[in-house]
Amino acid sequence: GILDKLKGKWKTTLGTVVTINEAMRTLPPPMLDAKARKEFENGATVQAEGFYLEANADGSASGLWTTSPSGYQEFNNVGRVYITPGADGDTFTGKVITQGGNEYTYNGTRIKEGNNGSTGNPGTTNPGNGGIVPPPVVSNPGGMARVGDGKFYRLDNFAVRFDELKVGLDEASLELIVTKRNITTKPQGIGAGGFDLMITDSDGISIRDAGNVYRPSGDRPERFDRGISVLPGGEARIRWVFPLFKGITPLKTLSIKEYVNKPVMVDISDIVLPGAGNSPAPTPTAPTAPAPAEPNAPSGGVDGLQPVGPGRYFGIDDLDVRLDGVRKGRDGATMELFVTLRNSTRQVQGFATTTVRVSVTDADGLETRHNGNLYRASGDVPERITHSVRVAPGGEAKIRFVFDVPNGSVFKKLNVSGYRSPLKSYDLPALADR
């Protein structure tokens, strides 16, 4: 029954027309004889070597695919083809695994008699991808994307659909499952380094993915053991994994960027993190205008800040910096400086302990640098950030610096500079007890 469903002529998203007939055989098992014709934009065709299909117990058919180098330059000479007929009898899904281990996915639609090779309805135009009309690609989505909205969002070589976002079984990671569609006219690869992904929490602290691409199926992530290649019009589902570091606050956004185009932003505020007190941030029911910025506006949830600096953003190299305020540490032996970083560029900006150079000068003219760590702005007790901090284009991050106060020392000046930006000094207030 499987083989009978596949007899006929098919248009595929590989750019081929496949003719499948019953093979003339005197010995079992029954097989189908398939021959593929490669079509080119100039109207020329190249006959490729055929393949034989044999029925499988899982409802698919498979066989050895031997191709002509002139007809299929994107494949090695030998591969194995898998075809699963659709329930409607007029479509199939297929996969080719080449001798070199590359995997290609594609679709096929039956060419019906009298349609002159078109698989669309009478009076319609064949979309050129095997007759399968894909979901629309959203190139300029209004607002942010949402996981599970069913839409494809344009990157560069690929469009992406966000299928699922969940906490991993280890409760120490976040797993994102997406569908990638090749929207170019050439095969495109998916690798760990081809996309820039970040999740950002309510402090504006961003975390990159773990750096690998994983299979979407299974309870636990399994890395691909070979490269992933997707043919024009083809789709592939993959999984990315993000580590959840200690101290992370409720999630806000996820961003993904390929090469040139702006990143796609996804609202992930409804994701509940493992552990007590990590409830999702409330989702507004309607857009609201942001409140006017106040001078030296403190980070959310930070008490007892005393103002310092101009109360507005100023440029330090590739970042905009706002000094939110200072306060004495709970131990009475430290000073805490709260800073908001804003990325006004079109590129992701990294932030390290030396990206913005801050120090203080005491009443004796002696300089003291911060203790060399970055801390989260949220929480009463400083929580050290143990991963690299990255700020997405247009994003903000709130951080805290901690200064050890030498016995008897009184801090008078705060000094801020960058690699290229000149030194700026601001008067420090007398620190109030907490």
C-alpha positions in Angstrom: 0.0 0.0 0.0 2.9 2.4 0.7 4.4 1.8 -2.7 1.1 2.3 -4.5 0.7 5.7 -2.9 4.0 6.9 -4.3 3.4 5.9 -8.0 3.2 8.9 -10.3 5.0 12.2 -11.0 6.0 14.5 -8.2 7.4 18.1 -8.0 9.9 18.4 -5.1 11.4 21.3 -3.2 14.8 20.0 -4.4 14.0 21.6 -7.7 13.4 18.2 -9.3 10.5 16.3 -11.0 10.5 12.7 -9.9 8.7 10.0 -11.9 8.0 6.8 -9.8 6.9 3.6 -11.6 6.6 0.0 -10.5 9.9 -1.8 -11.0 9.9 -4.9 -13.2 11.2 -7.6 -10.9 10.9 -11.4 -10.8 12.1 -11.8 -7.2 10.8 -10.2 -4.0 10.6 -7.7 -2.4 8.5 -5.4 -4.6 10.1 -2.1 -5.4 9.5 1.1 -7.2 11.8 2.6 -9.9 12.2 6.3 -9.5 14.0 8.7 -11.9 14.6 12.4 -11.1 15.0 15.2 -13.5 16.8 18.4 -12.4 15.3 21.6 -13.6 17.3 24.9 -14.0 16.1 28.5 -14.3 17.1 28.7 -18.0 14.7 25.8 -18.8 17.4 23.2 -19.2 17.0 19.8 -17.5 19.6 17.1 -16.5 18.6 13.5 -16.1 19.9 12.1 -12.8 20.6 8.5 -11.9 17.5 6.9 -10.4 16.8 5.0 -7.2 14.7 2.1 -6.1 12.3 2.3 -3.2 11.4 -0.5 -0.8 8.6 -0.3 1.8 9.6 0.0 5.5 7.6 -1.1 8.5 7.3 2.5 9.8 5.2 3.6 6.8 8.0 5.1 4.8 9.9 3.9 1.7 13.7 4.1 1.3 16.4 3.2 -1.1 19.9 4.0 -2.4 20.0 7.3 -4.3 22.8 7.4 -6.9 23.1 10.9 -8.4 24.8 12.5 -11.4 27.4 15.0 -10.4 26.3 17.3 -13.1 22.7 17.1 -12.0 23.1 17.3 -8.2 26.2 19.2 -7.5 25.1 19.7 -3.9 25.2 16.0 -3.1 27.9 13.4 -3.0 27.6 10.6 -5.6 25.7 8.2 -3.3 23.1 8.8 -0.7 20.0 7.1 0.9 16.6 8.5 0.3 13.6 8.2 2.7 10.0 9.1 1.5 6.9 9.1 3.7 3.6 9.5 1.8 1.0 12.0 3.2 -2.4 10.9 4.3 -4.0 12.8 1.4 -2.1 10.8 -1.2 -0.9 13.9 -3.0 2.1 15.0 -0.8 5.1 13.3 0.8 7.9 14.3 3.1 11.4 13.2 2.3 15.0 13.1 3.6 18.3 12.4 1.9 21.4 11.3 3.9 24.5 11.6 1.8 27.5 9.3 1.9 29.4 12.2 3.6 26.8 12.3 6.4 25.0 15.5 5.4 21.2 15.5 5.8 18.7 17.2 3.5 15.0 17.5 4.0 12.4 18.2 1.3 8.8 17.9 0.3 6.9 16.6 -2.7 3.6 17.3 -4.3 1.9 15.2 -6.9 1.7 16.6 -10.4 -1.8 15.8 -11.6 -2.7 15.2 -15.3 -3.9 18.3 -17.1 -2.1 20.8 -14.8 0.9 21.2 -17.2 3.3 20.5 -14.5 1.6 22.8 -12.0 0.6 21.5 -8.6 -1.5 24.5 -7.7 -5.2 24.9 -8.2 -6.5 25.9 -11.6 -5.9 29.6 -12.2 -3.2 29.9 -9.5 0.5 30.2 -9.8 2.8 27.4 -8.6 4.7 28.9 -5.7 7.9 27.2 -7.0 8.6 25.0 -4.0 6.9 21.8 -5.0 3.3 23.3 -4.8 3.4 23.5 -1.0 2.3 26.9 0.1 4.4 27.7 3.2 3.2 29.9 6.1 4.0 33.5 5.4 7.4 34.8 6.4 7.1 37.9 8.6 9.8 40.3 7.7 8.8 43.2 9.8 6.7 41.8 12.6 4.8 44.3 14.7 5.9 44.1 18.4 7.7 41.0 19.5 7.3 37.4 18.5 5.9 34.8 20.8 6.7 31.2 21.2 4.0 29.0 19.6 2.5 31.8 17.5 3.1 29.6 14.4 4.7 32.4 12.4 8.1 32.4 10.6 10.3 35.4 11.2 12.9 36.4 8.6 16.6 36.4 9.6 19.0 36.3 6.6 19.4 32.9 5.0 16.7 31.4 7.2 13.3 32.2 8.6 12.6 30.9 12.1 9.5 29.7 13.9 9.6 29.4 17.7 7.9 26.1 18.6 8.7 25.5 22.3 10.6 27.0 25.2 10.9 24.9 28.4 13.0 24.4 31.4 15.3 21.3 31.0 15.0 18.2 33.1 18.1 19.2 35.1 16.2 22.4 36.1 19.5 24.2 35.3 18.9 25.0 31.7 16.4 26.4 29.3 15.7 24.6 26.0 14.4 26.3 22.8 13.0 24.3 19.9 12.7 26.0 16.6 11.9 25.2 13.0 14.4 26.8 10.5 13.3 27.3 6.8 15.9 28.0 4.1 14.6 31.0 2.2 17.5 31.2 -0.3 18.0 29.4 -3.6 21.1 27.5 -2.3 21.6 24.8 0.4 22.4 26.4 3.7 24.1 24.9 6.8 23.0 25.2 10.4 25.9 25.2 12.9 26.6 26.3 16.4 28.4 29.5 15.2 25.9 30.7 12.6 23.4 32.4 14.9 23.7 34.7 17.9 21.2 33.9 20.6 20.6 35.5 24.0 18.0 35.4 26.7 17.7 38.5 28.9 16.3 38.7 32.4 14.5 41.6 34.1 17.9 43.0 35.2 18.8 43.3 31.6 21.6 40.6 32.1 21.9 38.5 28.9 23.0 34.8 28.7 24.2 33.2 25.5 23.2 29.7 24.5 25.6 26.8 25.3 27.2 26.9 21.9 25.9 23.6 20.4 23.0 22.5 18.2 20.9 19.6 19.5 18.3 17.2 18.2 14.8 18.4 18.9 13.5 14.9 20.0 14.1 13.2 23.3 13.8 14.3 26.9 17.5 15.2 27.1 19.5 17.2 24.5 21.6 15.1 22.1 24.2 16.9 20.0 24.1 16.4 16.2 27.1 14.2 15.2 27.3 15.7 11.8 26.5 19.0 10.0 23.0 20.0 9.2 22.3 21.2 5.7 18.8 22.4 4.5 17.9 22.6 0.8 16.1 25.6 -0.7 12.6 25.7 0.7 13.4 22.9 3.1 12.9 23.0 6.9 14.8 21.5 9.9 13.9 21.4 13.6 16.7 21.9 16.1 17.1 22.6 19.8 19.3 25.2 21.6 20.2 25.1 25.3 20.8 28.0 27.6 22.4 27.6 31.0 20.4 29.1 33.9 23.0 30.8 36.2 22.5 31.4 39.9 20.7 34.7 40.7 18.9 35.0 37.4 15.8 37.1 37.7 12.4 36.6 35.8 13.0 36.3 32.1 12.1 39.2 29.7 13.2 38.6 26.1 14.9 36.2 23.8 16.8 37.5 20.7 18.2 35.7 17.7 20.3 37.2 15.0 22.0 35.7 11.9 24.2 38.1 10.0 23.0 41.4 8.7 19.3 41.9 9.5 18.1 43.1 12.9 17.6 40.4 15.5 14.2 38.9 16.1 12.9 39.6 19.6 10.7 37.1 21.4 8.6 37.8 24.6 9.4 35.1 27.1 8.1 36.8 30.2 5.6 33.9 30.8 8.3 31.3 31.4 8.5 30.3 35.0 12.0 29.6 36.2 12.7 26.7 38.7 13.0 27.6 42.3 10.9 29.6 44.8 10.3 33.3 44.1 10.9 33.0 40.3 7.4 33.9 39.0 7.0 35.3 35.5 7.0 39.0 35.0 3.5 40.3 34.5 2.4 40.7 30.8 0.8 44.0 30.0 -2.6 43.8 28.5 -2.1 46.9 26.4 0.9 48.9 25.3 1.7 51.7 27.7 3.9 54.7 27.3 7.1 54.5 29.4 7.3 56.8 32.4 9.5 59.9 32.0 13.0 59.2 33.0 14.0 60.7 36.4 17.5 61.9 37.2 19.5 59.1 38.8 16.5 56.7 38.6 17.6 53.7 40.7 17.4 50.1 39.6 14.1 48.4 40.3 14.0 47.1 43.9 17.1 48.9 45.0 16.7 50.8 48.3 18.7 53.6 49.8 20.5 54.9 46.7 22.2 58.3 46.9 22.5 60.2 43.6 25.8 60.6 41.8 26.8 62.0 38.4 24.7 63.8 35.8 21.5 61.8 36.1 21.5 61.0 32.4 23.2 58.7 29.9 26.7 59.5 28.6 28.9 57.6 26.1 31.7 55.3 27.2 33.1 53.7 24.0 30.3 51.6 22.4 27.9 51.8 25.3 25.7 54.5 27.0 26.2 54.6 30.7 23.9 56.0 33.4 25.1 56.2 37.0 22.0 55.2 39.1 23.5 55.8 42.5 25.7 54.6 45.4 25.0 53.2 48.8 26.9 51.7 51.7 27.0 47.9 51.8 25.2 46.0 54.5 28.6 45.0 56.0 29.4 48.7 56.5 32.9 48.1 54.9 31.9 48.4 51.2 30.4 50.9 48.8 28.1 49.7 46.1 27.8 51.6 42.7 24.7 50.9 40.6 25.0 51.5 36.8 22.7 51.0 33.8 24.2 50.2 30.5 22.4 50.8 27.2 23.4 49.5 23.8 22.5 52.0 21.1 24.4 50.3 18.3 23.1 47.6 15.9 25.5 45.0 17.2 25.6 42.9 20.4 28.0 44.5 22.9 29.9 42.5 25.4 30.6 43.9 28.9 33.5 42.8 31.1 34.9 44.2 34.4 37.2 46.5 32.5 34.8 47.6 29.7 33.8 50.6 31.8 36.7 51.5 34.1 35.5 52.8 37.5 37.5 53.8 40.5 37.2 56.2 43.5 39.5 58.7 45.0 39.6 59.3 48.7 40.2 62.5 50.8 44.0 61.7 50.7 44.0 61.6 46.9 44.5 57.8 46.9 42.7 55.8 44.2 40.8 52.6 44.9 39.4 50.3 42.2 36.4 48.1 42.6 37.0 44.5 43.7 37.2 43.1 40.1 33.8 41.4 39.9 30.4 42.3 38.4 27.2 41.8 40.5 23.5 41.8 39.8 21.7 45.0 40.6 18.7 43.1 42.1 18.8 41.8 45.6 20.0 43.2 48.9 23.1 41.2 49.0 25.4 41.4 45.9 25.1 38.3 43.7 28.2 37.8 41.5 27.7 37.4 37.8 29.8 34.4 36.8 29.2 34.5 33.0 29.9 37.0 30.3 27.5 39.9 30.1 26.1 40.8 26.7 23.7 43.6 25.8 21.4 43.2 22.8 20.9 46.1 20.3 18.6 48.6 21.9 18.7 46.7 25.2 19.7 47.8 28.8 21.5 45.9 31.6 21.7 46.9 35.2 24.8 45.9 37.2 26.5 46.7 40.5 30.2 47.4 41.3 31.5 46.8 44.9 34.4 48.8 46.4 36.1 47.8 49.6 36.5 50.8 51.9 39.9 51.0 53.7 39.7 51.6 57.4 39.3 55.4 58.0 39.0 56.2 54.3 36.4 58.6 52.9 35.6 58.4 49.2 35.3 61.8 47.5 35.3 61.3 43.7 34.0 58.6 41.3 36.1 58.2 38.2 34.7 56.7 35.0 36.5 56.1 31.7 36.8 53.6 28.8 39.4 52.3 26.4 38.8 55.3 24.1 36.6 57.6 26.2 38.4 60.2 28.4 38.1 60.2 32.2 35.0 61.7 33.8 35.0 62.5 37.6 31.9 63.1 39.8 31.6 64.1 43.4 30.5 61.4 45.8 28.0 62.0 48.6 28.8 61.1 52.2 27.4 57.5 52.5 24.5 57.2 54.8 24.3 54.2 57.2 21.8 51.4 56.4 
